[in-house]
């Protein structure tokens, strides 16, 4: 899809009158060349590059796409049945990292397609990563009309027939490395899918060209302020250039050429300079800019600019909350949900290989106030609001108890015993605001990540390849002493100071007044109630994965932070060898059992 230009030369004298004719955008061509194994997409096989260029150079298009992508990703991907299937949920989080899912969301909106690279080990999915969709071209169909592979090239604009391409089979082919393509069906386009805003691409291109034109107009426009005329004859071209250089050296400064030099054989034939300008140019450019914005918003199906962070002063939705809510609900269901559903379908397809069945959904950015009151089930509420729920009572607004002064003093005195930082040997794969303390307590009780009783060094929620910790987050300028101390301890750390679940339980157990907890419970629950009533802080669940280097896990940490177990838990697909294949409990570490 390229802006075509052609120049028509009129029959006027000296052929010095030119007309520039601009043709409209055309649907990108999909070209099968018998000499090539792949199918080209667009003029010179560069349609994806044009989409990316428009995204980078059109401010309105860039803002819209970024806003839509943020809505698609929301607060991340989760599962409605995560509490009932914690092991499967942990494997899902280990395979699909937030950074990969965010990139897939961007590709799907920007390019109309997105891709995962799926790597296998012993017929199980070992890793899933984002793969740049613009680097892939479809292989020609087989006799059944099926695309069996895609060809990779790092930069197709530099492709030469002599270049060796990497062939990657499609998902489900049985190869060690496969590519999963996410795309929507478009009639007449078998090999590729165009983005949903394709009809407005010409306005993105126009907006980009206007900005470039205005920039060139300011930087490189005709701006001579002095005219020097020689009327005693026309010297040779070489002599003219010599005279021009000498005048420039004497009369111009650091701002470039401000002197115009002309030569003529008499005063009557002196150079005449006429300025061709557009009347009301400012109004013309303003109109074109506004028209581009309107058409881009229309092409992207934006029901209200405010939904993606664009302030439109002429839009009445800015002062009408009901209309904004209606616009948001329409935008969420008509535009955002289809993208999310396509990604969720892809995730579920890949997880199915490992016999993982979860009810995946996206934690939406939709405010709770915008959700429909007719939603009655807990799972519906969770999916609509993006909040993890245990039961309907979670929605009942109740007053939290307050952390007593005595308990606060004891906790602050003992804080230095708890909390740790983490080194570069561990990679953050998931962070999520804790909204259900009962769920976290349940995860702790079922030993989600390991079976080890060595609680002094490791959390019972740890696995050899995983670490689960919590960070105190929220208001950076708190009023309560407890909250001030907790937030201050986060300074100078990579992610904030990390606490085990049992650390927080121990802080709660320091309550000097047992029985004064909410409802007469034994202790004030710091994990559940944090700093007390009206506290604006929250716990953030952090899941870390042990990093690899050249396919091997990094060695045991040499720092004092979280230690790497060589191989702690029974991880499906990993062959257990010798003592390293046994958990600490099996080796008699931290309990009374003898080694076996």
C-alpha positions as CSV (number, residue, x, y, z in Angstrom):
1,X,0.0,0.0,0.0
2,X,2.1,2.8,-1.3
3,X,1.3,6.4,-2.2
4,X,1.8,6.5,-5.9
5,X,3.1,9.7,-7.6
6,X,3.5,10.5,-11.2
7,X,4.7,13.6,-13.0
8,X,2.9,15.0,-16.1
9,X,4.9,17.5,-18.2
10,X,2.7,20.0,-20.2
11,X,3.3,21.2,-23.8
12,X,4.1,24.7,-22.7
13,X,7.2,26.4,-24.1
14,X,10.5,25.0,-22.7
15,X,8.6,22.2,-21.0
16,X,9.0,24.1,-17.7
17,X,5.5,23.6,-16.3
18,X,4.9,20.5,-14.3
19,X,1.8,19.0,-12.7
20,X,2.1,16.5,-9.9
21,X,-0.8,14.0,-9.7
22,X,-1.3,11.9,-6.6
23,X,-3.2,8.6,-6.7
24,X,-5.1,7.2,-3.8
25,X,-4.0,4.3,-1.6
26,X,-4.6,0.8,-2.9
27,X,-5.1,-2.4,-1.0
28,X,-1.7,-4.0,-0.5
29,X,-0.8,-6.6,-3.1
30,X,-0.2,-10.2,-2.1
31,X,2.3,-11.5,-4.7
32,X,3.2,-15.2,-5.4
33,X,6.4,-15.3,-7.4
34,X,7.3,-18.6,-8.9
35,X,11.0,-17.9,-8.3
36,X,10.5,-17.5,-4.5
37,X,9.3,-19.8,-1.8
38,X,7.6,-17.0,0.2
39,X,4.6,-14.8,-0.6
40,X,5.4,-11.0,-0.7
41,X,3.1,-8.6,1.0
42,X,2.7,-5.1,-0.4
43,X,4.8,-3.1,-2.9
44,X,8.3,-4.3,-2.7
45,X,7.2,-6.7,0.1
46,X,7.3,-3.8,2.6
47,X,3.7,-3.3,3.7
48,X,4.6,-4.0,7.4
49,X,7.4,-1.4,7.2
50,X,5.0,1.2,5.9
51,X,2.6,0.5,8.8
52,X,5.5,0.9,11.3
53,X,6.7,4.1,9.6
54,X,3.2,5.6,9.8
55,X,3.0,4.6,13.4
56,X,6.2,6.3,14.2
57,X,5.6,9.5,12.2
58,X,1.9,10.2,12.7
59,X,1.3,11.6,16.1
60,X,-2.5,10.9,16.1
61,X,-2.1,7.4,14.8
62,X,0.6,6.6,17.3
63,X,-1.4,7.9,20.2
64,X,-4.5,6.0,19.2
65,X,-2.6,2.7,18.7
66,X,-0.8,3.1,22.0
67,X,-4.1,3.8,23.8
68,X,-5.8,0.8,22.2
69,X,-2.9,-1.5,23.0
70,X,-3.0,-0.4,26.7
71,X,-6.7,-1.3,26.8
72,X,-6.1,-4.7,25.1
73,X,-3.4,-5.7,27.6
74,X,-5.2,-4.1,30.6
75,X,-3.7,-5.2,33.9
76,X,-2.5,-8.4,32.4
77,X,-3.7,-11.9,31.7
78,X,-5.1,-14.1,34.5
79,X,-7.4,-17.1,35.0
80,X,-10.8,-17.2,36.7
81,X,-10.0,-20.7,38.1
82,X,-6.4,-19.8,39.3
83,X,-7.3,-20.6,42.9
84,X,-8.7,-24.0,42.0
85,X,-5.8,-24.9,39.7
86,X,-2.8,-23.2,41.2
87,X,-0.2,-25.5,39.7
88,X,-1.5,-25.0,36.2
89,X,-1.8,-21.3,36.8
90,X,1.9,-21.1,37.8
91,X,2.9,-23.0,34.7
92,X,0.8,-20.6,32.6
93,X,2.6,-17.6,34.2
94,X,6.0,-19.2,33.6
95,X,5.3,-19.7,29.9
96,X,3.6,-16.4,29.1
97,X,5.6,-13.5,30.4
98,X,4.1,-10.0,30.6
99,X,6.6,-8.4,28.2
100,X,5.8,-11.0,25.5
101,X,2.1,-10.5,25.9
102,X,2.4,-6.7,25.7
103,X,4.4,-7.0,22.5
104,X,1.9,-9.4,21.0
105,X,-0.9,-6.9,21.8
106,X,1.0,-4.1,20.0
107,X,1.7,-6.3,16.9
108,X,-1.9,-7.4,16.7
109,X,-3.2,-3.9,16.7
110,X,-0.5,-2.2,14.6
111,X,0.2,-4.9,12.0
112,X,-3.1,-6.8,12.0
113,X,-1.3,-10.0,13.0
114,X,1.0,-11.2,15.8
115,X,3.1,-14.3,16.5
116,X,4.4,-16.5,19.3
117,X,7.5,-18.7,18.9
118,X,6.8,-22.0,20.6
119,X,9.7,-24.2,21.7
120,X,9.3,-27.8,22.8
121,X,11.2,-30.2,25.0
122,X,10.1,-33.9,25.1
123,X,6.8,-33.1,23.4
124,X,5.9,-30.4,26.0
125,X,5.9,-26.7,25.5
126,X,9.1,-25.4,27.2
127,X,9.0,-21.7,26.3
128,X,6.7,-19.2,24.5
129,X,8.1,-15.9,23.4
130,X,7.0,-13.0,21.2
131,X,8.3,-13.1,17.6
132,X,8.4,-9.9,15.5
133,X,5.7,-10.4,13.0
134,X,7.2,-8.0,10.5
135,X,10.1,-10.3,10.0
136,X,8.0,-13.2,8.7
137,X,6.6,-14.0,5.3
138,X,4.2,-16.8,4.6
139,X,5.3,-19.9,2.6
140,X,3.2,-20.7,-0.4
141,X,0.2,-23.0,0.3
142,X,0.4,-26.7,-0.3
143,X,-2.1,-28.6,-2.4
144,X,-4.7,-28.5,0.3
145,X,-4.4,-24.7,0.6
146,X,-2.6,-24.9,4.0
147,X,0.3,-22.6,5.0
148,X,2.9,-24.9,6.5
149,X,5.6,-22.5,7.5
150,X,6.9,-18.9,7.5
151,X,10.2,-17.5,6.4
152,X,12.3,-15.2,8.6
153,X,14.5,-12.4,7.5
154,X,15.7,-9.7,10.0
155,X,15.1,-6.8,7.5
156,X,13.1,-7.5,4.4
157,X,13.9,-4.1,3.0
158,X,17.5,-5.3,2.7
159,X,16.5,-8.8,1.3
160,X,18.5,-10.1,-1.7
161,X,17.7,-13.3,-3.7
162,X,21.0,-14.7,-2.5
163,X,20.0,-14.3,1.2
164,X,19.4,-17.6,3.0
165,X,16.0,-17.5,4.8
166,X,15.1,-19.4,8.0
167,X,12.1,-21.6,7.6
168,X,9.9,-21.9,10.7
169,X,7.1,-24.5,10.7
170,X,3.6,-23.5,11.9
171,X,2.2,-24.5,15.3
172,X,1.1,-28.1,15.4
173,X,3.6,-29.4,12.9
174,X,5.6,-31.4,15.4
175,X,8.8,-29.4,14.9
176,X,11.1,-28.4,17.9
177,X,10.5,-24.7,17.2
178,X,7.2,-23.5,15.7
179,X,5.4,-20.3,15.0
180,X,1.9,-19.5,16.1
181,X,0.3,-16.8,14.0
182,X,-2.6,-14.8,15.5
183,X,-4.8,-13.2,12.8
184,X,-8.4,-12.5,12.0
185,X,-10.1,-13.8,8.9
186,X,-10.6,-11.4,6.1
187,X,-12.4,-12.6,2.9
188,X,-10.1,-12.7,-0.1
189,X,-6.9,-12.5,2.0
190,X,-5.6,-16.0,2.6
191,X,-2.0,-15.3,3.4
192,X,-2.1,-12.1,5.4
193,X,-4.6,-10.0,7.4
194,X,-4.5,-6.2,7.2
195,X,-5.1,-4.1,10.4
196,X,-8.6,-2.9,11.3
197,X,-7.7,0.7,10.6
198,X,-6.4,0.1,7.1
199,X,-9.0,2.4,5.5
200,X,-7.6,5.4,7.3
201,X,-3.9,4.8,6.5
202,X,-3.9,7.6,3.9
203,X,-4.7,10.1,6.7
204,X,-1.8,8.8,8.8
205,X,0.4,9.2,5.8
206,X,-0.9,12.7,5.1
207,X,-0.4,13.8,8.7
208,X,3.1,12.5,8.6
209,X,3.8,14.3,5.3
210,X,2.4,17.6,6.7
211,X,4.7,17.5,9.6
212,X,7.6,16.8,7.4
213,X,6.6,19.5,5.0
214,X,6.3,22.1,7.8
215,X,9.6,21.0,9.3
216,X,11.3,21.4,5.9
217,X,9.5,24.8,5.4
218,X,11.0,26.1,8.7
219,X,14.5,24.5,8.2
220,X,15.1,24.7,4.5
221,X,12.6,27.2,3.0
222,X,13.6,30.0,0.6
223,X,14.8,32.7,3.0
224,X,17.0,35.1,1.2
225,X,17.2,38.6,2.7
226,X,19.7,40.3,0.3
227,X,19.9,40.3,-3.5
228,X,23.2,41.1,-5.2
229,X,22.8,41.7,-9.0
230,X,25.6,41.9,-11.6
231,X,24.3,43.7,-14.8
232,X,27.6,43.8,-16.8
233,X,27.2,40.5,-18.5
234,X,26.9,36.9,-17.7
235,X,30.2,35.1,-16.9
236,X,30.9,31.4,-17.3
237,X,29.3,29.0,-14.9
238,X,32.6,28.4,-13.2
239,X,33.2,32.1,-12.7
240,X,29.6,32.6,-11.3
241,X,30.3,30.0,-8.6
242,X,33.6,31.6,-7.7
243,X,31.9,35.0,-7.3
244,X,29.1,33.5,-5.3
245,X,31.6,31.8,-2.9
246,X,33.5,35.0,-2.4
247,X,30.4,37.0,-1.6
248,X,29.2,34.3,0.8
249,X,32.5,34.3,2.7
250,X,32.3,38.0,3.2
251,X,28.6,38.6,3.8
252,X,27.0,35.5,5.4
253,X,27.3,34.2,9.0
254,X,26.7,31.0,10.8
255,X,23.0,30.8,9.9
256,X,23.5,29.8,6.3
257,X,22.8,31.5,3.0
258,X,21.0,34.8,3.4
259,X,22.3,36.4,0.2
260,X,20.9,35.7,-3.3
261,X,23.4,36.3,-6.2
262,X,22.1,36.8,-9.8
263,X,23.8,37.6,-13.1
264,X,22.2,39.4,-16.1
265,X,23.5,41.2,-19.2
266,X,21.6,44.5,-18.4
267,X,19.6,46.2,-15.7
268,X,16.4,45.6,-17.8
269,X,17.1,41.9,-17.6
270,X,17.8,41.7,-13.9
271,X,16.4,38.7,-11.9
272,X,12.9,39.0,-10.7
273,X,11.9,37.0,-7.6
274,X,8.2,36.2,-7.0
275,X,6.9,34.6,-3.9
276,X,4.2,31.9,-4.5
277,X,2.3,31.3,-1.3
278,X,-0.9,29.7,-0.2
279,X,-3.5,32.2,1.1
280,X,-4.6,31.5,4.7
281,X,-1.9,28.8,4.9
282,X,-2.3,28.5,8.7
283,X,-6.1,27.8,8.3
284,X,-5.5,25.3,5.6
285,X,-2.9,23.3,7.6
286,X,-5.2,23.5,10.7
287,X,-8.1,22.1,8.7
288,X,-6.0,19.3,7.2
289,X,-4.6,18.4,10.6
290,X,-8.1,18.3,12.3
291,X,-9.5,16.3,9.4
292,X,-6.7,13.8,9.7
293,X,-7.4,13.4,13.4
294,X,-11.1,12.9,12.8
295,X,-10.6,10.3,10.1
296,X,-8.0,8.4,12.1
297,X,-10.4,8.3,15.1
298,X,-13.1,7.0,12.8
299,X,-10.8,4.4,11.2
300,X,-9.8,3.1,14.6
301,X,-13.4,3.1,15.8
302,X,-12.7,5.3,18.7
303,X,-16.0,6.1,20.3
304,X,-14.5,8.9,22.4
305,X,-11.0,10.4,22.2
306,X,-10.9,10.6,26.0
307,X,-10.8,6.8,26.2
308,X,-7.3,6.7,24.8
309,X,-6.0,9.8,26.5
310,X,-6.7,12.3,23.7
311,X,-8.4,15.5,24.8
312,X,-11.0,16.7,22.3
313,X,-12.2,20.1,23.5
314,X,-15.0,20.2,21.0
315,X,-16.5,16.9,22.2
316,X,-19.4,17.1,24.5
317,X,-18.5,13.7,26.0
318,X,-16.0,15.6,28.2
319,X,-18.7,16.9,30.4
320,X,-21.2,14.0,30.3
321,X,-20.2,11.1,32.5
322,X,-23.1,8.9,31.3
323,X,-22.1,9.3,27.6
324,X,-18.5,8.6,28.5
325,X,-19.6,5.4,30.2
326,X,-21.7,4.4,27.3
327,X,-18.8,5.2,24.9
328,X,-16.4,3.1,27.0
329,X,-18.7,0.1,27.2
330,X,-19.3,0.2,23.5
331,X,-15.6,0.6,22.8
332,X,-14.7,-2.2,25.2
333,X,-17.1,-4.7,23.7
334,X,-16.8,-3.8,20.0
335,X,-13.1,-2.9,19.7
336,X,-11.1,-4.3,22.6
337,X,-12.7,-7.6,23.3
338,X,-12.2,-9.1,19.8
339,X,-8.4,-8.5,20.2
340,X,-8.3,-10.0,23.6
341,X,-10.3,-13.0,22.5
342,X,-7.9,-13.7,19.7
343,X,-4.9,-13.6,22.1
344,X,-6.7,-15.7,24.7
345,X,-7.6,-18.4,22.1
346,X,-3.9,-18.6,21.1
347,X,-2.8,-18.9,24.8
348,X,-5.3,-21.7,25.4
349,X,-4.3,-23.5,22.2
350,X,-0.6,-23.5,23.3
351,X,-1.4,-24.5,26.9
352,X,-3.5,-27.4,25.7
353,X,-0.3,-29.1,24.5
354,X,0.8,-29.4,28.1
355,X,-2.7,-30.5,29.2
356,X,-3.3,-27.2,30.9
357,X,-6.9,-26.1,30.9
358,X,-7.6,-22.6,32.4
359,X,-10.3,-20.1,31.9
360,X,-8.0,-17.3,30.7
361,X,-9.2,-13.7,30.7
362,X,-7.8,-10.1,30.7
363,X,-7.8,-8.0,33.8
364,X,-9.5,-5.0,32.3
365,X,-8.8,-1.3,33.0
366,X,-12.6,-0.7,33.1
367,X,-13.6,1.2,36.3
368,X,-15.9,-0.8,38.6
369,X,-18.4,2.0,38.3
370,X,-18.7,1.3,34.6
371,X,-19.7,-2.4,35.0
372,X,-23.2,-3.5,34.7
373,X,-25.1,-4.0,37.9
374,X,-26.9,-7.1,36.4
375,X,-23.6,-9.1,36.7
376,X,-24.3,-11.6,39.5
377,X,-21.7,-14.4,39.6
378,X,-18.3,-14.0,41.1
379,X,-16.5,-15.1,37.9
380,X,-18.5,-12.6,35.9
381,X,-17.5,-9.8,38.4
382,X,-13.9,-10.9,38.3
383,X,-13.8,-10.9,34.5
384,X,-15.6,-7.6,34.1
385,X,-13.7,-5.7,36.8
386,X,-10.3,-7.4,36.7
387,X,-10.3,-8.0,40.4
388,X,-9.6,-11.4,41.9
389,X,-12.6,-12.4,44.1
390,X,-13.3,-15.2,46.5
391,X,-17.0,-14.5,46.9
392,X,-19.6,-11.8,46.5
393,X,-18.8,-10.5,50.0
394,X,-15.6,-9.0,48.6
395,X,-17.7,-6.2,47.1
396,X,-19.2,-5.2,50.4
397,X,-17.4,-2.1,51.6
398,X,-16.5,-2.6,55.2
399,X,-14.4,-0.6,57.6
400,X,-10.9,-2.1,58.3
401,X,-9.6,-2.3,61.8
402,X,-6.7,-0.1,62.7
403,X,-3.2,-1.2,63.6
404,X,-2.8,-0.5,67.3
405,X,0.0,1.8,68.5
406,X,1.6,-1.0,70.5
407,X,1.5,-3.5,67.6
408,X,2.9,-0.8,65.3
409,X,5.9,-0.1,67.6
410,X,6.7,-3.8,68.0
411,X,6.5,-4.4,64.2
412,X,8.8,-1.4,63.4
413,X,11.4,-2.7,65.9
414,X,11.4,-6.1,64.3
415,X,11.2,-5.1,60.6
416,X,15.0,-5.4,60.1
417,X,14.7,-9.1,60.6
418,X,12.5,-9.5,57.5
419,X,12.7,-8.6,53.9
420,X,15.3,-9.1,51.2
421,X,16.4,-7.8,47.8
422,X,17.0,-9.9,44.7
423,X,19.9,-10.2,42.4
424,X,20.2,-10.4,38.6
425,X,20.1,-14.2,38.7
426,X,16.3,-14.0,38.9
427,X,13.9,-12.6,36.3
428,X,10.5,-11.1,37.2
429,X,7.8,-12.9,35.3
430,X,4.7,-11.7,37.1
431,X,3.6,-8.9,39.3
432,X,0.1,-8.5,40.4
433,X,-1.8,-6.5,43.0
434,X,-3.1,-8.8,45.8
435,X,-6.9,-8.3,46.1
436,X,-7.7,-11.5,47.9
437,X,-5.7,-12.4,51.0
438,X,-7.5,-15.7,51.4
439,X,-6.3,-16.8,48.0
440,X,-2.7,-16.0,49.0
441,X,-3.1,-17.8,52.2
442,X,-4.4,-20.8,50.4
443,X,-1.5,-20.7,47.9
444,X,0.8,-20.8,50.9
445,X,-1.0,-23.7,52.6
446,X,-0.9,-25.9,49.5
447,X,2.9,-25.3,48.9
448,X,2.4,-24.0,45.4
449,X,6.1,-23.8,44.6
450,X,7.9,-26.3,46.7
451,X,8.1,-28.8,49.5
452,X,10.8,-27.6,51.8
453,X,10.8,-27.0,55.6
454,X,13.9,-24.8,55.6
455,X,11.8,-21.7,56.3
456,X,14.8,-19.8,57.7
457,X,16.3,-19.4,54.3
458,X,13.6,-20.2,51.8
459,X,9.9,-19.6,51.6
460,X,7.7,-22.7,51.6
461,X,6.3,-21.1,48.4
462,X,9.6,-21.4,46.6
463,X,10.5,-23.9,43.9
464,X,13.9,-24.5,42.4
465,X,13.1,-22.4,39.4
466,X,10.7,-20.0,41.0
467,X,10.5,-17.5,43.9
468,X,7.3,-16.0,45.2
469,X,7.5,-12.8,47.3
470,X,5.4,-9.8,48.2
471,X,6.2,-6.1,48.0
472,X,4.5,-3.3,50.0
473,X,3.4,-0.8,47.4
474,X,1.1,2.2,47.0
475,X,1.1,5.8,48.2
476,X,4.7,7.0,48.2
477,X,4.1,9.7,50.9
478,X,2.1,8.0,53.6
479,X,1.1,9.4,57.0
480,X,1.2,6.3,59.2
481,X,4.6,5.5,60.8
482,X,4.2,1.8,59.8
483,X,3.6,2.7,56.2
484,X,6.4,5.3,56.2
485,X,8.8,2.7,57.4
486,X,7.7,0.1,54.9
487,X,7.9,2.4,51.9
488,X,11.3,3.8,53.0
489,X,12.6,0.2,53.0
490,X,11.8,-0.1,49.3
491,X,14.3,2.6,48.4
492,X,17.5,1.4,46.8
493,X,16.1,-2.0,45.8
494,X,15.3,-3.3,42.3
495,X,11.7,-4.1,42.8
496,X,11.1,-3.0,46.4
497,X,12.0,-5.0,49.5
498,X,10.7,-8.6,49.2
499,X,8.8,-10.4,51.9
500,X,7.8,-14.1,52.2
501,X,4.2,-14.8,53.2
502,X,5.4,-16.3,56.4
503,X,7.4,-13.1,57.2
504,X,4.2,-11.1,57.1
505,X,2.4,-13.7,59.2
506,X,5.2,-13.4,61.8
507,X,4.8,-9.6,61.8
508,X,1.1,-10.1,62.4
509,X,1.8,-12.5,65.3
510,X,3.8,-9.8,67.1
511,X,0.5,-8.3,68.2
512,X,0.8,-7.7,71.9
513,X,-3.0,-7.6,72.3
514,X,-4.3,-10.9,70.9
515,X,-8.0,-11.0,70.6
516,X,-8.2,-7.4,69.5
517,X,-8.2,-8.3,65.8
518,X,-11.3,-7.7,63.6
519,X,-14.2,-9.6,65.0
520,X,-12.2,-10.7,68.1
521,X,-9.7,-12.7,66.1
522,X,-6.4,-13.5,67.7
523,X,-4.2,-11.0,65.8
524,X,-4.4,-8.0,63.6
525,X,-3.7,-9.3,60.0
526,X,-1.1,-7.1,58.4
527,X,-1.4,-8.9,55.1
528,X,-5.1,-8.3,54.9
529,X,-5.5,-4.9,56.6
530,X,-2.0,-3.4,55.9
531,X,-1.7,-0.1,57.7
532,X,-5.4,0.0,58.8
533,X,-8.6,1.7,57.9
534,X,-8.3,4.0,54.8
535,X,-4.8,2.8,54.1
536,X,-3.9,3.4,50.5
537,X,-1.3,0.7,50.2
538,X,-1.4,-2.9,48.9
539,X,0.7,-6.0,48.7
540,X,2.0,-6.9,45.3
541,X,2.6,-10.5,44.4
542,X,6.0,-11.0,42.7
543,X,6.9,-14.3,40.9
544,X,10.5,-14.7,39.8
545,X,12.0,-17.3,37.5
546,X,15.6,-18.4,37.6
547,X,17.5,-17.1,34.5
548,X,19.1,-19.2,31.9
549,X,22.4,-18.6,30.1
550,X,23.1,-20.5,26.8
551,X,20.3,-22.8,27.7
552,X,21.6,-23.6,31.2
553,X,20.4,-22.2,34.5
554,X,22.7,-19.8,36.2
555,X,24.7,-21.2,39.1
556,X,23.9,-20.7,42.8
557,X,23.8,-17.1,43.8
558,X,27.0,-15.7,45.4
559,X,25.0,-12.9,47.1
560,X,23.0,-13.0,50.3
561,X,19.6,-12.7,48.6
562,X,17.4,-15.6,47.5
563,X,19.4,-18.7,47.0
564,X,19.1,-20.9,43.9
565,X,18.3,-24.5,44.7
566,X,20.0,-26.8,42.2
567,X,16.8,-28.7,41.6
568,X,14.2,-28.5,44.3
569,X,10.9,-29.8,43.1
570,X,9.4,-32.3,40.7
571,X,9.2,-30.3,37.6
572,X,7.4,-32.2,34.8
573,X,9.7,-32.9,31.8
574,X,12.9,-32.6,33.9
575,X,14.8,-35.9,34.5
576,X,15.8,-36.3,38.2
577,X,19.4,-37.4,38.7
578,X,21.2,-38.2,41.9
579,X,21.0,-36.1,45.0
580,X,20.4,-33.0,43.0
581,X,17.1,-34.4,41.9
582,X,15.7,-34.7,45.4
583,X,13.9,-32.0,47.3
584,X,15.4,-30.8,50.6
585,X,12.6,-32.7,52.4
586,X,13.6,-35.9,50.6
587,X,17.3,-35.3,51.6
588,X,16.3,-34.9,55.2
589,X,17.0,-31.2,55.3
590,X,14.8,-29.3,57.6
591,X,12.9,-32.3,59.0
592,X,13.5,-35.5,61.0
593,X,13.4,-38.0,58.1
594,X,16.6,-39.8,57.2
595,X,18.1,-39.5,53.8
596,X,17.0,-42.1,51.3
